[in-house]
Amino acid sequence: MDQEQAEAAANALSTHRENVLWYLRQKLSQCGQLQASMMETRITREMEKNKSVLSRARGRMGGEFGAPAVPGEPDVPKFEYKPHEEQRREERGGGHVEDELTPQQLHMFEEQNQDMLRHYEEALNQVKYVAMVVALVNCANQLQDR
């Protein structure tokens, strides 16, 4: 009789532990789904923000390349297509684009390069973060399946 009571107590304890684990897995899965939806919303907002930043940057550069972006700012030289041979002849002759630009234009290009670099580094960090979150959600789902 004592053995039956011990077995019943062990079964009850085992069942209780399984139920607690099931409950925790369910809550962990819900947290993972909530986190994934929050990340999706955040990524969507970031993408919209990036599109907005790009459109503002295009607006600053003017309607077409070479048009003044803002009155009072120096004009950006208009791009002209040159066939390969003509370009090579010019390069051999020592015609460097940097020599033709004003210091202000060089500074502007350097700033734009730095801005683009920062933008791509931020995007890379966001991708790494999302990959980490996806991995965590996958782990949570695998734990739930067990």
C-alpha positions as CSV (number, residue, x, y, z in Angstrom):
1,M,0.0,0.0,0.0
2,D,2.8,2.4,0.8
3,Q,4.4,1.4,-2.5
4,E,1.1,2.3,-4.4
5,Q,1.0,5.6,-2.6
6,A,4.6,6.4,-3.4
7,E,4.0,5.5,-7.1
8,A,0.8,7.6,-7.2
9,A,2.8,10.5,-5.6
10,A,5.6,10.1,-8.1
11,N,3.1,10.0,-11.0
12,A,1.4,13.1,-9.7
13,L,4.7,14.9,-9.3
14,S,5.8,13.8,-12.8
15,T,2.5,14.9,-14.3
16,H,2.7,18.2,-12.5
17,R,6.2,18.8,-13.8
18,E,5.2,17.9,-17.4
19,N,2.3,20.3,-17.1
20,V,4.5,23.1,-15.8
21,L,7.0,22.5,-18.6
22,W,4.2,22.5,-21.2
23,Y,2.9,25.8,-19.8
24,L,6.4,27.3,-19.9
25,R,7.0,26.1,-23.5
26,Q,3.6,27.7,-24.5
27,K,4.5,31.0,-22.9
28,L,8.0,30.9,-24.4
29,S,6.5,30.3,-27.8
30,Q,4.1,33.2,-27.4
31,C,7.0,35.4,-26.4
32,G,8.9,34.4,-29.4
33,Q,6.0,35.1,-31.7
34,L,5.5,38.5,-30.0
35,Q,9.2,39.3,-30.4
36,A,9.1,38.2,-34.1
37,S,6.0,40.4,-34.8
38,M,7.7,43.3,-33.0
39,M,10.9,42.9,-35.0
40,E,8.9,42.7,-38.2
41,T,7.1,46.0,-37.3
42,R,10.5,47.5,-36.4
43,I,12.1,46.4,-39.6
44,T,9.2,47.7,-41.7
45,R,9.5,51.1,-40.0
46,E,13.3,51.1,-40.5
47,M,12.8,50.3,-44.2
48,E,10.3,53.1,-44.5
49,K,12.7,55.4,-42.7
50,N,15.5,54.4,-45.0
51,K,13.3,55.1,-48.1
52,S,12.5,58.5,-46.6
53,V,16.2,59.2,-46.0
54,L,17.0,58.2,-49.6
55,S,14.3,60.3,-51.1
56,R,15.4,63.3,-49.0
57,A,19.0,62.7,-50.2
58,R,17.8,62.6,-53.8
59,G,15.9,65.8,-53.2
60,R,19.1,67.5,-52.0
61,M,20.9,66.4,-55.1
62,G,18.3,68.0,-57.4
63,G,16.1,66.6,-60.0
64,E,18.9,65.4,-62.2
65,F,22.6,65.0,-61.6
66,G,24.3,68.3,-62.3
67,A,21.4,70.4,-61.3
68,P,21.8,72.7,-58.3
69,A,20.3,71.0,-55.2
70,V,19.6,74.0,-53.1
71,P,19.9,77.7,-54.2
72,G,23.3,79.0,-53.1
73,E,25.1,75.7,-53.1
74,P,27.7,75.0,-55.8
75,D,26.6,73.2,-58.9
76,V,27.7,69.5,-59.2
77,P,29.4,69.0,-62.5
78,K,27.2,67.3,-65.1
79,F,28.2,63.7,-65.9
80,E,29.2,63.0,-69.5
81,Y,29.5,59.6,-70.9
82,K,32.9,58.9,-72.5
83,P,33.7,55.7,-74.4
84,H,36.5,53.4,-72.9
85,E,39.2,54.5,-75.3
86,E,38.6,58.2,-74.7
87,Q,38.6,57.6,-70.9
88,R,41.8,55.6,-71.1
89,R,43.5,58.4,-73.1
90,E,42.4,60.9,-70.6
91,E,43.6,58.8,-67.6
92,R,47.0,58.3,-69.3
93,G,47.2,62.0,-69.8
94,G,46.9,62.5,-66.0
95,G,43.3,63.9,-66.1
96,H,42.1,63.0,-62.6
97,V,38.6,63.9,-61.6
98,E,39.8,64.9,-58.1
99,D,42.0,67.6,-59.8
100,E,38.9,69.2,-61.4
101,L,36.7,69.4,-58.3
102,T,36.7,72.2,-55.8
103,P,37.6,71.5,-52.2
104,Q,34.0,72.1,-51.3
105,Q,32.9,69.4,-53.8
106,L,35.5,67.0,-52.5
107,H,34.4,67.6,-49.0
108,M,30.7,67.1,-50.0
109,F,31.6,63.7,-51.7
110,E,33.6,62.6,-48.6
111,E,30.7,63.5,-46.3
112,Q,28.3,61.6,-48.6
113,N,30.6,58.6,-48.6
114,Q,30.8,58.6,-44.8
115,D,27.0,58.9,-44.6
116,M,26.6,55.9,-47.0
117,L,29.1,53.9,-45.0
118,R,27.3,54.6,-41.7
119,H,24.0,53.7,-43.3
120,Y,25.3,50.4,-44.6
121,E,27.0,49.6,-41.3
122,E,23.7,50.2,-39.5
123,A,21.8,48.1,-42.0
124,L,24.4,45.3,-41.5
125,N,24.0,45.5,-37.7
126,Q,20.2,45.3,-38.1
127,V,20.5,42.2,-40.3
128,K,22.8,40.6,-37.7
129,Y,20.3,41.4,-34.9
130,V,17.4,40.0,-36.9
131,A,19.3,36.9,-37.7
132,M,20.0,36.5,-34.0
133,V,16.3,36.9,-33.1
134,V,15.3,34.4,-35.8
135,A,17.8,31.9,-34.4
136,L,16.3,32.5,-30.9
137,V,12.8,32.0,-32.1
138,N,13.8,28.8,-33.9
139,C,15.4,27.5,-30.7
140,A,12.2,28.4,-28.8
141,N,10.1,26.6,-31.4
142,Q,12.4,23.5,-31.2
143,L,12.1,23.5,-27.5
144,Q,8.3,23.7,-27.8
145,D,8.3,20.7,-30.2
146,R,10.1,18.5,-27.7
